[in-house]
Amino acid sequence: MSNIAAVVNSCDVLMGVHGAGLTNILFLPENAIFIQVVPCGGIQVEWLATNDFEQPSEDMNIKYLEYKITLEESTLKQQYPLDHMIIKDPSSIVKQGWETFKSVYFDKQNVKLDVNRFRPTLQKALELLRQ
């Protein structure tokens, strides 16, 4: 664990897709930049992203950036038809319980960033590094 802490503490920027591994932001130095990639999953996933990482980042004096992927950047588009409830209405999946929700939106969803769309987020991170 001390090796992980030392590596993360040496970072100016940490980026990752929403998940438990991002708790390593605890080891970031003040004023580091943290980019959270938020997968598809509606307001439920956005709520988790905000409460699990955005708000704590601010409390730790970490500069927070967020990138919300589109359906085109998600494997959900390949796995389900566009009219499927998983895509149309994530709240209906929430009603089936946390394990079902977690399985669909976190365990079974992969993301592939559109680098052209992601570029402004990286440019903002570079701008923040220069400050």
N, C-alpha and C positions, 0 to 999 in steps of 0.2 A: 504494500500500500504506500509506503514512503516513496518508492520509485515513481509511482503514478503521480503522487502529490508533487514531487519535484519537477517532473516533466510538465505537468499542467501549470504549475507555478511559473515556469519559464516561458509560457506562451503569451504572446500579445493578442492573439485571436484564437478562439475556440469555436468550432462549428460542428453541429450535428443535428440529426433528425430527432424529434421529440422522443424521449425515452429515459429510462432510469440511468443510463450511462452519462447523461448530461448533469447528473448530480455532482460530477467532478468540477463544476463551476465553483464549488466551495474552495478549491485550491487555486483559483485564478487570482492574480494580483489585482489590487485596486486599479481602476481605469482600463483594465483589459476589455476586449470586445468579445461579446458572445453572440453568435448567430444561431438562432434556433430555426430549424426547418420544420414547419408544421404540416403534417400530412392531412389528407382529406378526412373529413369526419364531422363536418358541420360545427355548430356552435359548441357542441360538447367537447370536441377536441380543442377548439380555440380556447374554451374556458380552462381546460387542463393546462394548455400551453402558458396562458397568462398567469394562472395561480401557482403552477409548479415551478416556473422558471423566470418569466418576465418580472413579476413583482419582487421575488427574492433577489434577482440581479440588481435591481435598482437599490435595494436595501444594502447590498454589498459594494456599492459604487463600481459596478460593472456596467459598461455601455452595452445595452441590449439592442440587437437588431433581429427582425423576424422576417422570414420568407415563407409565405403560404403557397404550397404547391397547388397547381391546377389539376383537374381530372386527367388531362393529357400527360401529366408527369407522374401519374399514379398507376400502379398495376391494377387498381380497382376497375379501371376502364376496360382492361382486357378480360378480367374475371367475371364481370357482370354486365348485363345489358343496361343501357342508359335509363330505362324505365324501372329498374330494380330498386327496391326500397333501400338497399344499402347505399345507393348513390342518390336517390331522390329524397329520402327522408331518414337521415341517421337517427333522429329521435325515436323512430319506431324500433330501431335496433337497441337503443338504450333500454327500452321497456322489457327487453328480453334478458336484461341483467348485465352486470359488469363483465363477466367472463365472455359472453357472446360479443359484446361491444369491443372489448380488448382484442379478442381473437380476430375480428374482421378488420378493425382500423389500425391496430398496432402490430399484431403478430403476422398477419397475412398480407399486409400492404407494403410494397416496396416503392421507393421513389427514384426517379431518374430526372435530375434537374435539367431544365432547359437553360443552358448556359447564357444564352442571349437574354432571357428574361431575368436570370439571376444576376447578371452583370451590374445593374444599379445597386444591388445590395452589397456586392463586393466593393464597388466604387465608394459607397458610403463608409464601409469599414476602413478603407484606405484613407479617406478624408478624416475620419475620427483618429486614426493612428498618427496623423500628421499634427494633430492639435496638441 
